[in-house]
Amino acid sequence: MVSKRIQKALLGNSAIRAMFVEGKAMAEKYGAENVYDFSLGNPATPAPAALNDSIRDLLDEADKKGAAGSLELHGYMENAGYKDVRETIAANLNKRFGTAFDDHNIVMTVGAAGGLNIIFKTVLDPGDEVIVFAPFFGEYRQYAANFDSEIVTVNPDLKTFLPDLNDFEAKITEKTKALIVNTPNNPTGVIYKPETMEAIASILEKKQKEFGHDIYLVSDEPYRELVYDGNKEDFLTKYYKNTIVGYSFSKSLSLPGERIGYVVVPNEASDAEELIRGIEISNRTLGFVNAPSLIQKAVARCLDEKTDVSFYDENRTMLYDGLTELGFTCIKPEGAFYLWVKSPVDNEEEFVEEGKKLHLLMVKGSAFGCGGFVRLAYCVSHETVKNSLPAFEKLAQVYGLK
């Protein structure tokens, strides 16, 4: 018999993944061109050519060195990752965001998910609470539960989908150990501007003093570079000294299957040395050991590369304009590649099921802690977006929107 922990996890298994699997089955039955799968944030844009060239170059360079080159490229290294890779990433962040990091502040991770788990293992004790701003990436629940902690959900302003800061302040308790901030946000595409981050930081500083212990702001940043309409990339360590950053190259370089990212711990954070050592140890004891070696080296050569944001922007405009013209209510994304759509009926699961009849695959908002909405991942081909609009028109007619 499986453990009680896993039994509980099975009951809350990812709605996103379940929809993705269902989409694959529908594509086999009806043909992929007749299924409009907006379920999974799986980038449609290819990895930059420079990334593939870097992998080839690294392999060629290793071959020329013989056995020593192979060991250097494919062997173990420090749990934190290759020193030269971490130096390169630190220098790149310093150039872009005016920070003052070195290799010591960087730990290479198995994607953002691996990064969040090693952060949580380092800072959470059983019974601690992690605050999340709804709507939020549903896996946060499981990441906290891995370490016998609970999430506490802060309500959004339903017009802007920024966090209700009064509710946030009220939800911080003696048990609060961390807050997760995800901007640009999955699933809304909303960006938390400097004034919002400054207000969040002020509340955290006040509550740290009130309760007499550190509260960490964990910045989950897989969509940092995916911004539109003149919005700028931001780096949250400047707002609050107890900020720990978790980053992934999955979206910025279209590498979700490679599982590569990093964690940043600023020197200004309380007990920074213990935090860094704890995160390195957690990388090992959770079984990651170290981030994948070859892809570490490859991304370090491509830090100025970026996926084709204009591709997603075209999809964003086509889908947002198309759905609003049909009478749907949507939050216009400022970043990431998701559209947050209000369900025409209170029970969004009914709406999702109606969509399936037209081969439209949407993810229910309750999977993100915010019922009454659905998420559409528009990181798909232009053709998928364009060809889906007649199906959305039929769906709008079902609910009398057009």
C-alpha positions as CSV (number, residue, x, y, z in Angstrom):
1,M,0.0,0.0,0.0
2,V,1.3,3.5,-0.8
3,S,1.9,6.0,2.0
4,K,-0.8,8.2,3.4
5,R,1.0,11.2,2.1
6,I,0.9,9.9,-1.5
7,Q,-2.8,8.8,-1.1
8,K,-3.5,12.4,-0.2
9,A,-1.5,13.6,-3.2
10,L,-3.3,11.3,-5.5
11,L,-6.6,12.9,-4.5
12,G,-5.2,16.3,-5.4
13,N,-3.4,15.3,-8.6
14,S,-2.7,18.1,-11.1
15,A,-5.7,19.2,-13.1
16,I,-3.4,20.6,-15.7
17,R,-1.6,17.4,-16.3
18,A,-4.9,15.5,-16.3
19,M,-6.2,17.8,-19.0
20,F,-3.0,17.4,-21.0
21,V,-3.3,13.7,-21.0
22,E,-6.9,13.9,-22.0
23,G,-5.9,16.2,-24.8
24,K,-3.4,13.6,-26.1
25,A,-6.2,11.0,-26.2
26,M,-8.6,13.4,-28.0
27,A,-5.9,14.3,-30.6
28,E,-5.4,10.6,-31.4
29,K,-9.2,10.1,-31.8
30,Y,-10.1,13.3,-33.7
31,G,-6.7,14.4,-35.2
32,A,-4.4,16.9,-33.6
33,E,-5.5,19.6,-36.0
34,N,-9.1,19.3,-34.7
35,V,-8.2,19.6,-31.0
36,Y,-7.5,23.0,-29.4
37,D,-5.4,22.2,-26.4
38,F,-4.7,25.2,-24.1
39,S,-4.0,23.1,-21.1
40,L,-0.2,23.0,-20.5
41,G,2.4,25.7,-20.4
42,N,4.6,23.8,-22.9
43,P,6.4,26.4,-25.1
44,A,5.6,26.2,-28.8
45,T,8.7,28.3,-29.8
46,P,11.9,26.3,-30.4
47,A,15.0,26.8,-28.2
48,P,17.3,29.4,-29.7
49,A,19.7,28.2,-32.3
50,A,22.6,29.4,-30.1
51,L,21.6,26.9,-27.4
52,N,21.7,23.9,-29.8
53,D,25.0,25.3,-31.2
54,S,26.4,25.5,-27.6
55,I,25.6,21.9,-26.9
56,R,27.3,20.8,-30.1
57,D,30.3,22.9,-29.3
58,L,30.6,21.6,-25.7
59,L,30.5,18.0,-26.9
60,D,33.1,18.7,-29.6
61,E,35.4,20.5,-27.1
62,A,35.0,17.5,-24.7
63,D,35.8,15.0,-27.4
64,K,39.0,16.9,-28.2
65,K,40.1,16.5,-24.6
66,G,39.4,12.8,-24.5
67,A,38.5,11.1,-21.3
68,A,39.4,14.2,-19.2
69,G,37.0,16.3,-21.3
70,S,34.2,13.8,-20.9
71,L,34.6,13.6,-17.1
72,E,34.7,17.4,-16.9
73,L,31.5,17.8,-18.9
74,H,29.5,14.8,-17.6
75,G,30.9,14.1,-14.2
76,Y,29.9,15.2,-10.7
77,M,30.6,18.8,-9.5
78,E,29.8,20.7,-6.4
79,N,26.2,20.3,-5.3
80,A,25.7,24.0,-6.1
81,G,26.8,23.5,-9.7
82,Y,29.8,24.4,-11.8
83,K,31.6,27.4,-10.3
84,D,32.2,29.0,-13.7
85,V,28.5,28.7,-14.6
86,R,27.5,30.3,-11.4
87,E,30.0,33.1,-11.9
88,T,28.7,33.7,-15.4
89,I,25.0,33.8,-14.2
90,A,25.9,36.1,-11.3
91,A,27.7,38.5,-13.6
92,N,24.8,38.5,-16.0
93,L,22.3,39.3,-13.2
94,N,24.6,42.1,-12.0
95,K,24.7,43.7,-15.4
96,R,21.0,43.5,-16.0
97,F,19.6,44.4,-12.5
98,G,22.4,46.3,-10.7
99,T,22.9,43.5,-8.1
100,A,26.2,42.5,-6.6
101,F,26.2,38.7,-6.7
102,D,29.0,36.2,-7.2
103,D,29.1,32.5,-7.7
104,H,28.6,32.0,-3.9
105,N,25.1,33.5,-4.2
106,I,23.9,31.0,-6.9
107,V,22.9,27.4,-6.7
108,M,22.0,25.6,-9.9
109,T,18.8,23.6,-9.7
110,V,16.6,21.0,-11.4
111,G,14.3,23.6,-12.8
112,A,12.2,26.1,-10.7
113,A,10.3,23.2,-9.1
114,G,13.5,21.7,-7.8
115,G,14.5,25.1,-6.7
116,L,11.3,25.7,-4.7
117,N,11.6,22.3,-3.1
118,I,15.2,22.9,-1.9
119,I,14.3,26.3,-0.6
120,F,11.3,24.9,1.3
121,K,13.3,22.0,2.7
122,T,15.8,24.6,4.0
123,V,13.4,27.1,5.6
124,L,10.3,25.2,6.6
125,D,9.5,23.2,9.8
126,P,6.4,21.0,10.2
127,G,3.4,23.2,10.9
128,D,4.8,26.3,9.2
129,E,2.6,28.2,6.8
130,V,3.4,29.5,3.3
131,I,1.3,32.3,2.0
132,V,0.2,32.3,-1.7
133,F,-1.6,35.0,-3.7
134,A,-4.6,33.5,-5.5
135,P,-4.8,32.5,-8.2
136,F,-1.6,30.6,-8.0
137,F,0.3,27.6,-9.5
138,G,-1.4,24.6,-7.9
139,E,1.7,22.6,-7.4
140,Y,2.7,25.1,-4.6
141,R,0.3,23.1,-2.4
142,Q,2.3,19.9,-2.9
143,Y,5.7,21.6,-2.5
144,A,4.7,22.9,0.9
145,A,3.1,19.5,1.9
146,N,6.3,17.8,1.0
147,F,7.7,19.4,4.2
148,D,4.6,19.0,6.4
149,S,3.6,22.7,5.9
150,E,0.4,24.3,4.7
151,I,-0.4,27.0,2.3
152,V,-2.6,30.0,3.2
153,T,-4.4,31.7,0.4
154,V,-4.7,35.4,0.0
155,N,-7.7,36.7,-2.0
156,P,-7.2,38.7,-5.1
157,D,-8.8,42.0,-6.2
158,L,-11.2,40.5,-8.8
159,K,-10.9,43.5,-11.1
160,T,-7.1,43.7,-11.2
161,F,-6.1,40.3,-9.9
162,L,-3.5,41.9,-7.8
163,P,-3.4,40.6,-4.2
164,D,-5.8,42.1,-1.6
165,L,-3.1,43.6,0.7
166,N,-5.4,44.0,3.6
167,D,-6.3,40.3,3.4
168,F,-2.5,39.6,3.0
169,E,-1.6,41.4,6.2
170,A,-4.5,39.7,8.1
171,K,-3.3,36.2,7.0
172,I,0.2,36.6,8.3
173,T,0.5,34.7,11.6
174,E,3.2,33.4,14.0
175,K,3.3,30.3,11.8
176,T,4.1,32.2,8.6
177,K,7.5,31.3,7.3
178,A,7.3,32.3,3.6
179,L,5.4,34.1,0.9
180,I,5.5,33.0,-2.7
181,V,5.4,35.8,-5.3
182,N,5.0,34.8,-9.0
183,T,5.3,37.7,-11.4
184,P,4.4,37.7,-14.2
185,N,1.8,35.5,-12.8
186,N,0.6,32.1,-13.8
187,P,-2.3,31.9,-14.5
188,T,-3.4,35.6,-15.0
189,G,-0.4,37.1,-16.8
190,V,-0.6,40.1,-14.3
191,I,2.6,41.8,-13.4
192,Y,3.2,43.1,-9.8
193,K,4.5,46.7,-10.3
194,P,7.1,48.4,-8.0
195,E,4.4,50.0,-5.9
196,T,2.8,46.7,-5.2
197,M,6.1,45.1,-4.3
198,E,7.0,48.0,-2.1
199,A,3.7,47.6,-0.2
200,I,4.2,43.8,0.1
201,A,7.7,44.4,1.5
202,S,6.5,47.0,4.0
203,I,3.9,44.6,5.3
204,L,6.5,41.8,5.6
205,E,9.0,44.0,7.4
206,K,6.3,45.0,9.9
207,K,5.2,41.4,10.5
208,Q,8.8,40.2,11.0
209,K,9.2,42.7,13.8
210,E,5.8,41.8,15.3
211,F,6.5,38.1,15.4
212,G,10.3,38.3,16.0
213,H,11.3,35.8,13.2
214,D,12.3,35.9,9.6
215,I,9.6,35.7,6.9
216,Y,11.1,34.9,3.5
217,L,9.8,36.2,0.2
218,V,10.3,33.4,-2.4
219,S,10.2,34.9,-5.9
220,D,9.2,32.2,-8.4
221,E,10.4,33.6,-11.7
222,P,10.0,31.3,-14.7
223,Y,8.3,34.0,-16.7
224,R,10.5,36.9,-15.9
225,E,11.5,37.7,-19.5
226,L,8.1,37.2,-21.0
227,V,6.6,40.7,-20.8
228,Y,4.6,42.8,-23.2
229,D,3.5,46.4,-23.8
230,G,6.7,48.0,-22.7
231,N,6.7,46.3,-19.3
232,K,10.2,45.8,-17.9
233,E,11.8,42.7,-16.4
234,D,12.2,43.1,-12.6
235,F,14.3,41.4,-9.9
236,L,12.7,41.4,-6.5
237,T,15.7,41.3,-4.2
238,K,15.8,45.1,-4.2
239,Y,12.5,45.4,-2.4
240,Y,13.0,43.1,0.6
241,K,16.3,41.8,1.9
242,N,14.9,38.3,2.9
243,T,14.1,37.5,-0.8
244,I,15.1,34.2,-2.3
245,V,14.8,33.9,-6.0
246,G,14.0,30.7,-7.9
247,Y,14.4,30.8,-11.6
248,S,13.9,28.4,-14.6
249,F,15.1,28.5,-18.2
250,S,12.0,26.4,-19.2
251,K,10.1,29.4,-20.6
252,S,12.8,32.0,-21.4
253,L,14.8,29.5,-23.6
254,S,12.0,26.9,-24.3
255,L,13.7,24.2,-22.3
256,P,11.0,22.7,-20.0
257,G,12.2,19.1,-20.4
258,E,15.8,19.9,-19.6
259,R,15.0,20.8,-16.0
260,I,17.5,23.6,-15.5
261,G,17.3,26.7,-13.3
262,Y,18.9,28.3,-10.3
263,V,18.3,29.8,-6.9
264,V,19.7,33.2,-5.7
265,V,20.3,34.0,-2.1
266,P,21.5,37.6,-1.5
267,N,24.2,38.3,1.0
268,E,21.7,40.8,2.7
269,A,19.3,38.0,3.6
270,S,19.3,37.0,7.3
271,D,21.6,34.1,8.0
272,A,22.6,34.1,4.3
273,E,25.5,31.7,4.8
274,E,23.4,29.1,6.5
275,L,20.7,29.5,3.9
276,I,23.1,28.9,1.1
277,R,24.7,25.9,2.7
278,G,21.3,24.5,3.6
279,I,20.0,24.9,0.0
280,E,23.2,23.2,-1.3
281,I,22.7,20.3,1.2
282,S,19.0,20.1,0.3
283,N,19.9,19.8,-3.4
284,R,21.8,16.7,-2.5
285,T,19.6,15.1,0.2
286,L,16.4,15.5,-1.9
287,G,18.2,13.3,-4.5
288,F,18.9,16.0,-7.2
289,V,22.6,15.9,-6.2
290,N,23.4,18.5,-8.8
291,A,21.6,20.2,-11.8
292,P,22.2,18.4,-15.1
293,S,25.8,19.0,-16.2
294,L,25.7,19.5,-19.9
295,I,22.7,21.9,-19.9
296,Q,24.3,23.9,-17.1
297,K,27.3,24.7,-19.4
298,A,25.0,25.3,-22.4
299,V,22.7,27.8,-20.8
300,A,25.7,29.7,-19.4
301,R,26.7,30.5,-23.0
302,C,23.2,31.7,-23.9
303,L,22.2,34.1,-21.1
304,D,21.6,36.9,-23.5
305,E,19.4,34.7,-25.7
306,K,15.6,34.8,-25.3
307,T,12.6,33.0,-26.7
308,D,10.6,34.8,-29.4
309,V,8.3,36.9,-27.2
310,S,6.7,38.4,-30.3
311,F,5.4,34.9,-31.2
312,Y,3.5,34.8,-27.9
313,D,2.4,38.4,-28.2
314,E,0.7,37.6,-31.5
315,N,-1.1,34.7,-29.9
316,R,-2.0,36.9,-26.9
317,T,-3.6,39.6,-29.1
318,M,-5.4,37.1,-31.4
319,L,-6.9,35.2,-28.5
320,Y,-7.7,38.1,-26.2
321,D,-9.3,40.2,-29.0
322,G,-11.1,37.1,-30.4
323,L,-12.7,36.1,-27.1
324,T,-13.6,39.6,-25.9
325,E,-15.3,40.2,-29.3
326,L,-17.3,37.1,-28.6
327,G,-18.5,38.4,-25.3
328,F,-16.1,36.6,-22.9
329,T,-14.6,38.6,-20.1
330,C,-10.8,38.2,-19.9
331,I,-7.8,39.7,-18.0
332,K,-5.4,41.1,-20.6
333,P,-2.0,39.5,-19.9
334,E,1.0,41.8,-19.3
335,G,3.4,38.9,-19.2
336,A,3.7,35.1,-19.3
337,F,1.6,33.2,-21.8
338,Y,-1.8,32.5,-20.2
339,L,-5.2,34.1,-20.6
340,W,-7.5,34.2,-17.5
341,V,-11.1,34.0,-18.6
342,K,-14.2,34.4,-16.5
343,S,-16.6,31.5,-16.8
344,P,-20.1,32.4,-18.0
345,V,-21.5,30.2,-15.2
346,D,-20.5,30.1,-11.5
347,N,-19.4,26.5,-11.8
348,E,-16.4,26.7,-14.2
349,E,-16.1,22.9,-14.4
350,E,-19.4,22.9,-16.3
351,F,-17.9,25.5,-18.7
352,V,-14.8,23.3,-19.1
353,E,-16.9,20.3,-19.9
354,E,-18.9,22.2,-22.5
355,G,-15.6,23.3,-24.1
356,K,-14.5,19.7,-24.4
357,K,-17.5,18.9,-26.5
358,L,-16.1,21.4,-29.0
359,H,-12.5,20.0,-28.5
360,L,-11.5,23.1,-26.5
361,L,-9.3,22.1,-23.6
362,M,-9.2,24.7,-20.7
363,V,-8.0,24.3,-17.1
364,K,-10.5,25.1,-14.3
365,G,-9.7,28.0,-12.1
366,S,-10.2,26.1,-8.9
367,A,-7.0,24.3,-9.8
368,F,-5.3,27.7,-9.2
369,G,-7.3,28.4,-6.0
370,C,-9.8,30.7,-7.7
371,G,-13.0,29.2,-9.0
372,G,-15.2,30.8,-11.6
373,F,-12.5,31.3,-14.1
374,V,-10.5,29.1,-16.6
375,R,-6.9,29.3,-17.8
376,L,-5.9,29.1,-21.4
377,A,-2.2,28.5,-22.2
378,Y,-1.6,30.3,-25.5
379,C,2.0,29.0,-25.9
380,V,0.6,27.0,-28.9
381,S,0.9,27.5,-32.7
382,H,-0.7,30.5,-34.3
383,E,-2.9,28.0,-36.3
384,T,-4.2,26.5,-33.1
385,V,-5.3,29.9,-31.8
386,K,-6.8,30.9,-35.2
387,N,-8.6,27.6,-35.7
388,S,-10.0,27.6,-32.2
389,L,-12.0,30.8,-32.6
390,P,-14.9,29.3,-34.4
391,A,-15.2,26.7,-31.6
392,F,-15.1,29.5,-29.1
393,E,-17.9,31.2,-31.1
394,K,-20.0,28.1,-30.7
395,L,-19.2,28.0,-27.0
396,A,-20.2,31.7,-26.7
397,Q,-23.6,30.9,-28.3
398,V,-24.2,28.1,-25.8
399,Y,-24.1,30.7,-23.1
400,G,-25.9,33.4,-25.0
401,L,-22.8,35.6,-25.2
402,K,-23.3,36.3,-28.9
